[in-house]
Amino acid sequence: MGNKKADNVLAQNRKASHDYFIEETYEAGIVLTGTEIKSLRNGRANLTDSFATIRNGEAFVHNLHISPFEQGNIHNPDPTRARKLLLHKKEIAKLVGSSKQEGYTLVPLKIYLKNGFAKLLIGLGKGKKQYDKRETAAKRDAQRDIQRALREKQKVAR
């Protein structure tokens, strides 16, 4: 039997689900240098302002901040450089069509290690309006109140 290891999440974009309705997700590999992967393994990445684009049939992620590796040399790459994403041609073609629609964008959701390789989960997101954000927060609070009431009821029943 193979040794199946759980996904090791290195960085996550928590703000993405607040700002976008995520409709589809895609797993993409990232082209990195040696010092970048070492820095990633140390958890030195930030996805907050990052976004993905597709140019000339290739996918890229922009503003993904990977801090320079401390034990690296003077040739460390720029921390926010555009990095190529590895996707199948069919996935790229589907993303091109979907992201051309008004209001849709490609949002990096999280970076994780899978079988020793760095992967980026990107989502096809539609931007939320302010009233959508308030509605989502109200639903979350209501669900939390329901769960709290159920726990209290279970404690009393014992």
C-alpha angles and dihedrals in degrees: 000000000000122000102246111197123198120248110273107217110211101175135001134197102223092172092062095076089048095052102034142039100232108215104171135010131208130192113224133179119232127224104229138166122240096260091047093057090048090052091047091053087055088056095249100143134110124196098177102113098020127124137175130233137183119225127171092350093307129106122225135182118217132199093015099150115214109174117231114266109257095220091044126110134250091277095072109142124244108284094227101037120139109266125202118242121215112226135149117262091245091054091049091049090051091048092049091056094044097045092050089067114098116267096016125117139167110250125188107229106180145344119223142160118250118181089340095308126109112241130187121210108213124188133204101232136186114210118251123228120227093260090052090055091051091048092051091049091049091051091049092050092048091050090049090051091050092051091048092051091049091052091049091049091051091051091052092048092059 
